[in-house]
Amino acid sequence: MIVSNTSILIFLTKLGRIDLIRELYGRVAIPQAVFEELLAKSPAEGATLQPLLNIEKETTDLPGMDFLDHGEQHAIRLATAAH
């Protein structure tokens, strides 16, 4: 399973290529912050993608990474915790 942030999920959905997620990875892990961003930015895409997502409980922001938004910080933390 892979970890993602919001942008790539929206782009794949808009391009009509969410099949790539299923074919390559099966499911995608995202933190709650990314799911909230997804719903805020693109509710239709969020609803379409939800069956492919493992929405992980909230993590905390990364110290010294204020230049990244919360979703990106939480996705990095989730990805590093998984490895």
N, C-alpha and C positions, 0 to 999 in steps of 0.2 A: 504494500500500500504506500502511496506517496502522500505528501503534505502539500497543500496549495494555499495561495492567498486569493484575493477576490478577483483581480484583473483577468487572469488566464481563464478562470471559470466563466466569467461574463463573455470574453472574446470567443471561446469555444462554442458557447450557446448561441451567440449572435451569428456565428459562421455556420451553424447547423452541424457542428462536429462533436457533439458530446459523445458520439459513438466511440471516439478515440479514447475517452476515459474508460469506457467499458472494455474495449479491446485490449488496451495496454495495461490497465491497472485494476480494473474491476470496480474499486471504490477509492475515494479520496478522503483523507483525514483533513479536517479543518478545525481551527479553534472557534469557539462560540463568537468571538469578535469578528471573524471573517464572515460567518453566516449572517450576523447582524448587518455588516456592511453590504453584503450581497443583497439582502432583502431591502435595505434602504436605497441602494443604487439601482437595483433592477429586480423588482418583486417577481416578475414573470419568470426570469431566469432562475431565481432562487427556488421557486416552486418546481420548475422543471428538473433542476439538479438535485433537489433534496433526497430522492431515492438513492443517489449515488454517493452520498456524503456520510461520513462518520463524523458527527459534530462532537468534538471533545470539550470537556468542561474547561472553564476559563482558567487561563494562566495569568501571569503577571507581565508587565512591561519589562523590557530589557534595560538595565541601567546604562546610561550614556548613549542610548539610541533614540533620543527624542526627535531626530530628523526623520524617523520612520513613523508611519501611523500605527495605531494600536493593532490592527489586523496583521500587518506585516511583522511586527514585533512578536506577536503571539504565535504566528505561523513558524517563525524562526525558532522560538523556544520549543514548540511542539516537535519540530523536525529534529532538533538537537537532542531532545529527551528520548526520541524513538531510536536513536542510534547510539 
